[in-house]
């Protein structure tokens, strides 16, 4: 914790000033995080002093706090295209990314309790965006976008966090997810490393080498392509269930859809249902299109789940228990990149409301890069 405070001081993140009656002083909190690798092993223990954004006040209302991140479909498309063309993919991250952005208004923060550098009437006047602030993400994105534009990159029309640059040597692609970078393009790894060196002239950037783990997703490269999976993440979901799970071959069973749903779950059961299903949503969004339908259906009862819905959730866990190694595969192919799209609809999915369900899947490099399953907004006959 002391190292975190000293690091903020060394980066000129704040200035000590005397508190007066006209100041609005924000509160701060400590956040602790354990960073894991693709095998679930501890890589780093982090502590960070952040501003409590839930209590932050601003005279301007902060309507401009939205900060984009690379869409998961964009990340998959980049990995699929790299696998198809045989490109290398490397990772990098920024050290204390938000602290690279300067503030656009005065913000005052209380000193870390127990680590005060002066008296009780001394507070921090922030010079740079601090983690936890509502506007920090937006300020950092604007700062990084400006730098990338200076280096010749342009944001993609479909995703503001995917930047591309064409040059005589080929094409460079950078995807940005807050402080994580996924970099690929023509040329070998040495050339991709030089792209990180370019950013290193502006920021403190760590080259993490060939991509192997990003946002809880393992990235495994083989001779025939690239495989994405979330075995460690899915295993943690199953361990949270806490009961033995006999594997099932399918994630959903329609046979008891019309049965009595049973009693509503109590407060603890409802909270547990929401947490497990929320974690499954992340798996369904990243690497498991096979559970998208089941997760979508179960989400309809998030407000008041009942016994039937809990049993269906356990069945979905049983399916995951038997398919831990299942993931996405993208293969190297000859010729141009081809995009294949499939779409279908089930008109009788919700007989009580007369609405159908639509499903879509888009494939690139032999594997899916985008998919979805959702209720249709209009009533159909």
Residue, then its C-alpha position, 0 to 999 in steps of 0.5 A: x500500500x505504501x508502494x502504491x502511494x509512493x508510485x502515485x507521488x512519483x508520477x506527479x498524480x497529486x499535489x498536497x494542498x491545505x483544505x478549505x471550506x470551499x473544497x469538495x473533498x472526495x473519499x478514497x478506498x483501497x482495492x486489492x486484486x489477484x492477477x492470474x495466468x491462463x492456468x489459474x496461477x497467481x502472477x501478481x498481487x495488486x493494491x490500488x488506492x482509488x477514488x470512490x466513484x459511487x460518491x463522486x460529485x461534479x458540477x457538470x453532471x459528467x454526461x461525458x463519462x462513457x469510455x469504449x472498450x474493444x468489443x469481444x467480437x472485434x477481438x475474436x475477428x482479429x484473432x481469426x484473421x491472424x490465424x487465417x493469415x499466419x500472423x503473430x499476435x502479441x500482448x502489452x499493457x500500460x502501467x497505471x494507464x489512467x494516470x497518463x491522462x490530465x484532469x479537465x477540472x479540479x478534484x480533491x481527494x482525502x489522503x489514504x488512511x494510515x498513510x498520511x504525509x501531513x496533518x488532517x487538514x491536508x488533502x490531495x489535489x489530483x493532477x491526473x485521472x485516478x482509478x475510480x473516477x467517473x471520467x477517468x476512462x474517457x480521459x484515458x481513451x481520448x489521450x491514447x486515441x490522440x497519441x495513436x493518431x499521431x503515429x498514423x493509426x485510425x480507429x475502425x468505423x465499426x469499433x472505436x477501440x480497434x486502430x489500424x495503420x497501413x504502411x509500405x511494410x504491410x498493415x498493423x492492427x491494435x485492439x485496446x481494452x482499457x489498459x490491455x493491448x492486442x497487437x497483430x499485423x504483417x511481419x514477424x514478432x520482431x516487427x510487432x515488438x517495434x510497434x510497442x517500442x513506438x508507444x513506449x516513447x509516450x507511455x510506460x508499456x510492458x511487452x507481454x510477448x506472444x498472446x496467451x491470456x486475455x480477459x480470462x480467455x486462454x489463447x493457444x496457438x498451434x500449427x493449424x491455427x488458434x484455439x480460444x477457451x475458458x477452462x479455468x473460468x468455467x471450472x471456477x463456476x462449477x466449483x462455486x455450485x459446490x455439488x457433484x455434477x453428472x455431465x449432460x450432453x445438452x445444455x437445455x431441456x424443453x420437456x418441463x417448460x410448461x411444468x409448475x415453476x415451484x416456489x420462489x427462491x429465497x433472498x440467498x438463493x436468488x442472489x446465488x442464481x444471479x451470480x452464477x448466471x451472470x458469470x455464465x453470461x460472460x462465458x457465453x459472450x466470450x467463447x461459448x456460443x453453445x450456451x447462449x440460448x440457455x443463458x438467454x432463456x434463464x435470464x428471463x427469470x433473473x428478477x424472481x427465479x423459482x425452483x424450476x429455473x434453479x434446476x435448469x441452471x444446475x443442468x446447464x452446469x452439468x453440461x459445462x462439466x462435461x464440456x470444459x475443454x470446448x472453445x473456439x478454433x480458427x484455422x489457417x486457410x489459403x485464399x481471401x478471408x471469407x465471412x459466413x453468416x447463418x440466421x434462423x428464428x423459432x416463432x413459438x419460443x414464448x407462447x404466453x406472449x406470442x413472441x419468437x426468438x432469433x439467432x445468428x452466428x457469423x464465422x471467419x477463419x473456420x470459427x464463430x466470431x459473432x453470435x446472438x440469441x434473443x427474443x423478437x421485439x414484435x408479436x408474431x402469428 
